[in-house]
Amino acid sequence: MVDDPILWLAMSFVAMLALIFVEVPIGIAMAIVGVAGVALIIGIDPALSLLAVEPVTAVSSAELAAIPMFLLMGNLATSAGISGDIFRVAQAFLGHRRGGMAMATITGCAGYGAICGSSVATTAAMTRIALPEMEKRNYAGGFAAATIATGGGLGMLIPPSIIMVLYAVLTEQFVLELFAAAIVPGLLSVALYLGVIALVALRNPDSVPATDRVGWRTRAKIAGEGWRAYATILVVVVGIYSGIFTVLEAAAVGVFITFVFWYFSAARGWDELMSVVVESASLTGMMVMMVIGANAMGYLLTLTNAPLEIVGAVEGMGLSPLMVLSLILLMYIVLGMIFDSIAALVLTTPFVFPLIISLGYDPVWWGIINVMIIEIALVTPPIGMNVFIVKALAPHLKLGSIFRALGPFIVANFVWLVLMIAFPQIALWFPEFLAEMR
């Protein structure tokens, strides 16, 4: 029997990666390693009890129950064409500026992210909607794709965010507090991306041409056509932050509203509804399995005292909290080149979260930082999940041109990180304000 907790951690991760390498789903791989490790330490009966306890715990979680609701709301909104409405409104007001179509894309991603809560869904939807419009107006293909890949990350930073719900479940945080903390950082991220586009327009105007100005009468008409998006966002967001709804209730109300909009849209049809439901259910099953696996793995690590050993080892190295934080952020960027955002979060939280807390950092603040660093990884070469989503939907574009155009956006992301680390109140002041108002 191995007595060294750090060796247990290393052996567990090697075993888990070996299972993943032979194409065992990540959640199942974590569960297998967790149960097997517990069996070796305290016996087979307590280990097998995990297979009964953890699934029940996962499916009975009110916070986790919000995930299928938000997924279904986003998929119904996409099918009903609400994502297109958001983009057209942004295009009407920003498109006449040099780089305005790219600005409209970022704004559209933020607006759609407030409905769907998913980076992948936001990236895919905006690639189909915004990329043809930008290419039609002679935008450089690489820059147009880089804008969409970057803006797609806003889908998990702008609340309601599915990955924040997962973080709340894994770390036992209050999901509403995380949503409140994400609002100002999300708007800051949007502002930095718009600034990047403005700078690109100044330095290389030919790559981001201006389009014809739309008259105010036409703008008013297009803005009126976006009422479905406003209604959905207003009801969900105001309902959550005013305390009228819990997060789960708000998600359920959002599903009802988007279903009504879908029912009266041109997309209405039994096959389309089944496609939306099946896609939402399959993604929900994957996420629930990941949570079950993460809890089993976390139980194993707790038994071995690996998190406490890691904390002690780091403290013994004499590194400053900022240095340790920097190393953790670097680790996430590397992991993001290998795993998707949800897998990276689930794999690392059992041992990273205790370390972050031991360093004196706020768990809500870290949740926002954690989401952002994963967002950065989604556009970091050589993988960059969002980049490959755009590439898959637009195979005529070259990866090299997209990654080159991403440079200024990645710099903007690191500026965001520096500001958030230097001024944590950017994230924390609004939750504190809401708490005082109640």
N, C-alpha and C positions, 0 to 999 in steps of 0.2 A: 504493500500500500504506500502511495506517495504522500508524504507529509508536508511538502513545500507548497504553500498556496499559489505562489507565482508559477511554479511548475504545473500545478493543476490547471491554472488559467491558460498557459501555453498549450498544454496537451489538449484541452477542451477546444481551443480555437483551431488547432491543427486538424483535429478530428472533424470539426464542423466544416472547415474549408474543404477537406477531402470529400465529404459527402456532397457539398455544393458542387465540387468539381465533376462528380459523376451524375450531376443534374438532379439531385434530390432538392426539392423546394426548400428555400432558406428557413421558413418557419418549421417545417418538419425536421430539417437537419438540426436546428437548435433544440427542438423537443427531444430528439433521439439522444443527443449528447447530454442534455440535462438529466433525463431519466436514467440513462446508463451510468452517469457519474454519481448520482444520488444512490443508485443501487450498489455501487462499489463501496460507498462510504457508510451508509446506514442500513442497507438491506433492500431486497427486491420489493417487499410489500409496501414500505413507505414510498418507494420510487413509483410503483404502479399507481398508488393513490393520487399521484400528481396528474395522471392521465384522466382521472375523474374530476379532481378539484379544479384544475386550471381551466378546462373548457367551460365549466359551469360559471366560474368567476368571470371569465371573459364575456360570455354571452349575456350575463346578468348585469354587466356594467352599463349604467345609464350614459356615461360619457362615450363609451365605445359604440353604443346604439345610435349615436348621432352620425357616425360615419356613413352607414348605408343611406341615411336620409340625405346627407349633403351630396353624396355621389349621385343619388337618383335625381335630386334637384338640379344638379349641374348637367346631367345627361338629358333630362327633359328640356332644360333651357336651350341646350345646343340643338336638339332635334326640332324645337319650336322656332329656331332662328333668332333667339334673343341675343346671342353673341354677335350676330351680324348687325342687329339694331344698335348695339353699343358702339361698334366700330364706325358705323355710318354717322352717328351723332358726333363722335370725336372727329371724324374726317371733315364734317361740314364746318366745324369751328376752327380746326387747326390746319386743314389740308392746303390752304392757300399760302402758308408760310413756307420758306425754304426748309426742307426737312419736315414739313408739317404732316405728311403721311406717316413718317416714322414716329412722330410724336403722337399721332392719333392711334397708332398701333400700341405704343406703350400705355397710353390712357385706356385704350380698349381692353388690353390685358388686365389692367388693374380693376376695371369695372367688371369684367367677366370673372376675374378671380374672386370678387366679392359674392359671386353666385355659386361657382363650382368648387372652389377650394382645392383645386388640383393643378399642379404644374404641368403634368403631361397633357391633361385635357385642355388647358389654356393654350399651350403651345400648338397642339394639333388643330384646335379650332381656329386660332389666328393665322396659322399657316395657310389653311384653306381659304380664309376670308381676305386677309391683308396682303399676302405675298402676291397674288395675281394683280391686285390693285396697284401696288408699288411698282411691279415690273412693267405694267401697262404705262406707267408714267416715267419710265426710264430710270428708276432707281437702280443703283448698282446691286446686282443679285446677292453678293456676299454680305453687303451692309444690311439689305432688307432682311435676309435670313438671320443675321446676327441680332438685329433688333427684336425679331420675333422670339428667338431662343432666349434672349435676356429677359424680355417682357414676360415670357411664359413662367419664369421663376416667381413672378409676383403672385401667381395662382396659389402658392403655398405660404406666402408672406402676408398677403392681404386677408384679414379674417372675413368670413369663417374659413379656417384652414384645416384640412384633414390631418396633415402631419402634426399640427399643434394639438389636435385632439389625441392623437397617438402619444405624443410627448406627455400630455397631461395624465393619460392612463398609466403610462410606464413609470412616471415619477410622482404620482399621486398629488398633482397640482390641480388648482381650480381652473377649468378650461376658460371660463368667462374672463378671469384675470389675465390669462394669456392673450385672448382676443383683444382685450382693451389695451394691453401693452404693445400689441403689434400695429396699432393704427398709425401713430406718429412715425415709427420707423418705416412703415410701408409707404407713407406719403413722402418721407425723406428719400427713399429709394427711387420713387417715381421722379421726384425733382432732380436727382442726380442723373438719371437716365435722360431726361429731357435736356439737361445741361450738356451732356455728351453729344446729343444729336445737334444742338445749336452750335457747338464747337466744330463738329465735323462739317456742318453747313458752311461755316466761315472759312475753314481751311480747304475744303474740297467741294465747292458748291455744285459742280457737275454731277457728283454722285448722289445728291439729294435735291433734285429740282423742285421748284415750287409749282403748284397747280393753280388753276383759275379760282378766283375768289367766288364763294357762293353768296348770293344775296341774302339779306336778313329774312325776307319772306320765305325763301327756300329753307334757310336754317331753322326757322320756327316750325316749318312743316316736318322736317326730318327729326327735329327734337321732339315734336309731338308723337312721332311714330315710335319713339323709344320708350313709351310710357310703360310697357311691360317690364322692362329692365328696372326702371325707377321704382315701380310698385314692389317688385320682388325684393330689391335691395332695401328699400325703406322699411317694409314690414319686418324683414328678418333682423336688420341691424337695429332699428329703433326698438323692436320688441325685446331683443337681447339686452341692450344697454339700459333700457328703462326699467327692466325687471318685470315687464309684463309676461315674458316667456322665459322659461329655462332654455338652455342651448338646445336640448333635445326637442322641446316643444317648438322652438323657432325653426328648427330643421324640418319638422313634420309640417308646419304651416307653409314653409317654403316649397315643400314637395306638392302640397295641395294647390298652391297658387300656380306653380309652373305646370302642373298637370292640366289645370283649367286652360292655361294659355296654349299648351300643346294640343289639347282636345279641339280647340277652335282654330288650329293652324293647318296649313296645307299638308303637314307631315303626318296628320292623324291616320292611323292604320294599325291593325292588330299586329302585323309583322314588325312594324317599327317599334311599337310598345314592347313587344317581347324582346327585341334587340336591346332596347334601353334597360329593361329590367334585368336581363341576363348579364349584360356588361356590368351593371352596378352590383349584382349579387356575386359575380366572380371576383371582382376587386375586393368586395367586403370579405369574402371567404379567405382570400389571400392575406388580408390585413389581420383578421382575427387569428388565423393560424400563426402569423408572425408574433402576435402578442402572447399567445399560448406558449410558443417556443421560447420567447424572451423571458417569460415568467419562470419557466422550467430552468432555463439557463441561469437566471438570477438566483433561483433557490440553490442551485449547485454552488455558485460563487459565494453565496452567503455561508453555506456549510463549510466551505474551505477557507473562509475569511480572506479571500483574495482581494476584495475591495479595500479592506482595512490595511492589508499588507502593501497594496499599491500606494495608498495614502502615506503610510509610514516610510516607504522607500523614497517617495518624492520629497517628503519633508527632510529625510536624511541627506538628500543630495544638495540641500541648501539653495535650491533655485527659488527665485522670486515668483510670486503668484502670476505676474504678467508673463514671465518666461514659460511657466508651465502651461498657461492658457495659450500662448503662441504655439507651443508644440502640439497641443490638442487640436488646435485649428488646422495646423499643417496635416495632422493625421486624417482629419475629416476630408480635406481636399484630395489626399491620396486615395482614401476609401471611395470617395465619390467618383473617381475614375474607374472603379471596379464594380461597385454596387449601385443600385438605384437609391433614391433619397430615403425611402422608407426602410430598406434593408440596412443602410448605413446607420440610421438612427436606432433601430431595434438592436442591431448587433453590439453597439457600443454603450448604450445607456446604462446597462447593469454595472459597469465598472467606471465609466466616465463621470456619471452624475455624482456618486459619493465623493469623487476627487474634487469636482467643482465646488461642492458644498463645503468640503474641508478647507478649501482655499479662501472661504469667506464670501464667495460670489452669490448673488441673489438667484434663486432657482427660476423665477419668472424671467428675469433679464437673460439668463443663460438659455432659456427656451427660445427666445427671439434670436439670439446670437447663433444658436445651434441650427435653427431653420435657415438663417442667412448663409452660413458657411456651407451648408448642403446645397443651397441655391447656387453659390459660386461654383461648387464642384460640378453642377449640372451643365456648365458651359466651359469647363476647363479641359483643354486638350490633354491627352490624346483621345479620350472617350467623349465626355460631354453629352450626357443623355439627351438633353433638349436639342442639341445640334443634330444628333442623329435622327431625332423625330422629324425635324424640318427636312433633313436630307432625304429621309424615306418618302416624304410626301412631295418633295421637289427634287427628283433624282438628277435633273439637268444642272443643278448647282454643284460647285466644287467645294469639297470640305476645306481645302486650304484657304480659299477666299473667305469662307465664313469665319474660320478661326482667326485669320488676320484682322478681320473687321471687328472681332469681339474684343480686341485689346483695350480700347478706351472704356468699354463697359465693365471689363474686369477691374480696371483701375478704379472706376467709380464704386464698384462693390467694396474694394479694400478701403477706399476713403470712408464709406459707410461704416465699415468695421471699426476703423480707428475712432470715428466720432462716437460710436456706440460704447466702445471700451473706455474712452476718455470721459464721456458724459452719460453714465447709465440712466440718468433721469429722463433722457429722451424716451426711453421705454417705460419707465416706472411712474412718471408723474400722472399719466391719465388714469391708471388703475387706482392710485392714491386719491385722485380727485373724485372718482366715482364712489370710492369707499366713504369719503367725507360727505358726499351728497346724500347717501342713504341714511 
